[in-house]
Amino acid sequence: MTARAALILLLLHVSTHLCLLPSPSGVSMESIDMRHILRWRPLQSTCSTAVLYSVQFQGEFELRILNGRWVDAPECQKIPHTRCDLTFDLGSDSDYNIRVRGQCGWQVSTWTSLSAPFNRRDTVLTAPQVTMTTVSNALQVSFNQLPLTAAIRVTMWKRGDENKAQVYKVPAEKMLLHIGDLQEGAEYCVRAQTVLHAKLSSSTQEQCVSIIGPDAAWKMPTTVSLAVIVAAGLLFAVLVVHCHADACYQFFHEEPLPPVLEHFWTIQVPPRPEDELERCDLIDMVLNLKSEPAGESEEHTAFTAYLKQ
């Protein structure tokens, strides 16, 4: 056996051992609202280490300019997961070939390509998430989680006048639509769709709000306050004017203070200096009156009657 034949046999032996892994199967692309996720089934292998996966893509630029070169997806090289987010790798509207392979130690599988080229124009669009608020006589419509490079088509009309609906187009980076000079007291309704090129998503459900106007900020609290005052006045009139003393005492009798609270609710007011002087004058007057005959002093009689009151 020549050296050349031995080398060929050795290469075949090495290649056979390097490609013992089966190729990944079930490769598919899930693209919703311009987010592109490549998925595949996990390999059933008996290797002692975890199976790692790598993903490559090839677009129009790689085919024509780079002579058919395949580009590694930076975030999907030797990963243990069976999914790869290619949202930021597939940056144009051209067709992309995509493939994946598995590796376990020194064993490497062959590449499995996506069954058909993928174009991000084929993404599935969902209805946008819409929030409506009123500011004075204006309507604000905000959006959440808008797809990249997409826009929002907003249709607005006054309740009962849908034939005169107005259509607005909002770019994805704006995220807010402000519609002013609306009729106070009228009800306005909105529907929205996601737009990507000539492709439209399903429409949101109809949402309606009433325009309250610039004066509603003080009208509502004032109305509530007046209602509370009037109700309190009527209650006071019923209780005070039409409530008999005995009946009122029956419903509003005084309850004794619980013993636990007596210590906390005992209030002692310190005497004022002028009260002390007045008390001393009364004591002196009493002593003077006691020294005189009771029947001969008119002041004694008057003071005694005062004390009995």
Secondary structure, 3 states (H helix, E strand, C coil): CCHHHHHHHHHHHHHHHHCCCCCCCCCEEEEECCEEEEECCCCCCCCCCCCEEEEEEECHHHHHCCCCCCEECCCCCCECCCEEECCCCCCCCCCEEEEEEEEECCEECCCEECCCCECHHHCECCCCEEEEEEECCEEEEEEECCCCCCEEEEEEEECCCHHHCEEEEEECCCCEEEECCCCCCCEEEEEEEEEECCEECCCCCCEEEECCCCCHHHHHHHHHHHHHHHHHHHHHHHHHHCCCHHHHHHHCCCCCCCHHHHHHHCCCCCCCHHHHHHHHHHHHHHHHHHHCCCCCCHHHHHHHHHHHC
